[in-house]
Amino acid sequence: MTFSRNMAAFLTLFLAFAATAALAADPETEALERAGLAEVTGLDPTIRLEMRYATTNNFTGRAVYPSGRCFLRREAATRLVAVQADLRALGLGLVLYDCYRPFSVQKTFWELTPDRGYVGRPVERDGKPVSGSKHNRGMAVDAGLVDASGAALPMPTDFDDFSPRAARSFQGGAPQAQANSRLLAEVMARHGFRPISTEWWHFDADGWRQCPLLDLPLPAAR
């Protein structure tokens, strides 16, 4: 009986070690972490993800990410956790639509929508990226609000609506949607995320200029 218990304990430890080793052996995740990025839900699993580019529900009509995992530069991810804490005190939370985006995906987006008002133009020099989106630096996030049950709150438009109604200066639409957008922008700004004029969902993290453009692939789903 003692031998059986010892063997069971050994197998449990072995399987736990094997599972940990399998996660640690993920080369894409390791490369992102070496570059200074962190998985947001690893820091706060209460943040809801709806990573649209891992689905067909986006302006390309196809999945361009291998998984719906969200990575940001660690400093930006840590600030986002603070945003979530502030929202939680109000009975609300974040939903994230896009985080770090590889430069190669940025090139695909530009080919489909070559409009600088909505897509950062990807530029390479000597085979290296020199200009693109803050998403390529892991220093931009696309976000919305959810209630305590995880249901999305009304916003001026759906995510990736390339129309004047998505602009922060747009005065029409439902008053509650506009109020939700303002609240999101206020809490995000409190923690160093700056909105852009054309997209209510897009926020750039302070300090993005010091972070390099990256073309590291996103990892597959766990």
LINHULIN-V536360 format. One record per pair of residues at least 4 apart in sequence whose ideal C-beta (glycine too) atoms are under 6 Angstrom apart, sorted by the first residue. I is the first residue (numbers start at 0). J is the second residue. Records with the same first field share a line. If there is no record, write none. Layout:
I=J + J
//
This chain:
20=24
25=218
27=216 + 218
28=218
30=215
31=36 + 70 + 215
34=213
35=72 + 73
36=70 + 72 + 99 + 137
37=73 + 76
38=70
39=46 + 69 + 71 + 76
40=44 + 46
42=76 + 80
43=80 + 83
46=83 + 93
47=94 + 145 + 149
48=67 + 69 + 95
49=94 + 96
50=67
51=56 + 57 + 96 + 158
52=57 + 63 + 64
53=62 + 64 + 66 + 67
54=62
55=60 + 61 + 62
58=159
59=63 + 111
63=104
64=217
65=217 + 219
66=219 + 220
69=95 + 98
70=98 + 99
71=75 + 76 + 98 + 99 + 137
72=137 + 138 + 210
75=138 + 204
78=190 + 191
81=190
82=186 + 187 + 190
83=93
85=186
86=91 + 92
90=147
91=144
92=145
93=142
94=143 + 145 + 151
95=142
96=141 + 158
97=141
98=140
99=137
100=104 + 134 + 135
101=214 + 216
102=128 + 131 + 135 + 212 + 214
103=214
105=121 + 131 + 132 + 135
106=121
108=118
109=113 + 118 + 120 + 121
112=118
114=118
115=120
116=197
117=161
119=131 + 132
121=131
122=129 + 130
123=128
124=129
128=212
131=135 + 212
133=138 + 139 + 203 + 207
134=139
135=212
136=207 + 210 + 212
138=204 + 207 + 210
139=203
140=202
141=200 + 201
143=151 + 154
144=152 + 179 + 183
145=149 + 151
146=150
152=179
153=175 + 176
154=176 + 179 + 180
155=164 + 172 + 176 + 180 + 199
156=160 + 164 + 165
158=200
160=165
163=169
164=169
165=198 + 199
166=197
167=196 + 199
172=176
180=199
184=194
187=192 + 202
191=205
192=202 + 204
193=203
194=202
195=201
203=207
//
